Amino acid sequence: MMILITYDVCTTTLEGKKRLRHVAKTCLNFGQRAQNSVFECLVTPDEWVNLKSQLLNIYNKDADSLRFYQLGTKWQRRVEHYGVKDVFDLQNDTLLI
């Protein structure tokens, strides 16, 4: 299933800057960066439970924001991309042209 993850992490403190790096690194372990604070993660249901749990353990509920969008297994027809950033096929790990 495709999960779109967006986040805002408060970086006014050293701890916040550390959380920001930790959130991004965790997301990179499961998917690709689509934009600065947006990740596309193609995961199994078990991986999704693990990823969500990890992120919820990292973020600060009083200072940060996490959003999860479940696009499902037929996500390709729900996503359109325009512009300069490269687009990768997460299923085949190849660049789409």
N, C-alpha and C positions, 0 to 999 in steps of 0.2 A: 504494500500500500504506500501511497505517496503522502507524506506529511510535510506541510509547509510550516516552518517555525519562524516567528518574528519575536524580537525582544528589544527592550530598552533597559539598560543597566545604568544606574546612577554611578557616575565616575568622578564625583567630587571628592572622594576619599581614596586612599591607597587600596583599601579593601574592595571598593567598588571597581577599581581598575583591574584588580586581580580577578574578581568575579567575571568581569567582561571577557577577559582572556580565557577563563575557564569555560564559560558558556560557549564561546566560539569554538574552542578546541573540542569540546564534547560534541557539538553539532558536526564538526568536520569528520569526526570518527564514524558518523553515520550517513553523511551526505555531502552535498556541495553548497558552497556559498552562492546565492543568487544575487544578493546585494549586500551592503555592509552588515546589516543586522537581520538578514533573511536567509534561511537555509532551506533547501529541498532535500528531503531524506526519503529514500526508497527503502523501506524496512518491512520485515515480517512482523506479525502481531507480537511475538515475544520480544523482538528488538525494540519495537515501539514502547512496550511497557518499560523496558530497561532504560531507553533514552529519556522518556518522560520522567521517570523516577530520578535519574541522575540530574536532570535540569532543575527539577523541583527541589532537590537537595542543595543546589548551588545558589540559586537566586535568593534575594532578600525580599520577602513579601511586603515589607514596609517601604522599600525604595525602588524596586525593579518591577518590570512587567514582562510576562511571557504570554505569547499567543500561539495556539496550535490549530492548524487547519488540516482536517483530514480529507484529502482529495480522493482517496480510495485507490482501486486498482485500474480504473479506466481514466486516469488522470491526464493522459496525453491530449485528449480532446477538450480538456478543461483549462489548459494552459496555452497562452499565446505569448510570444516574445517578439519584441521589436527593439532595435537599437544595437549598441556597440558591443555588448558583452557576449563572449562565447557561450554557446549552449551545448551541454554534454548530455548524451543519452546515458542515464544512470544505470539502465538495465544491461547495456553492452559496453559501458565505459569507453564510449567513442564520441568524438566531436561531431555534432550535427551541422550540416551545411544548409 
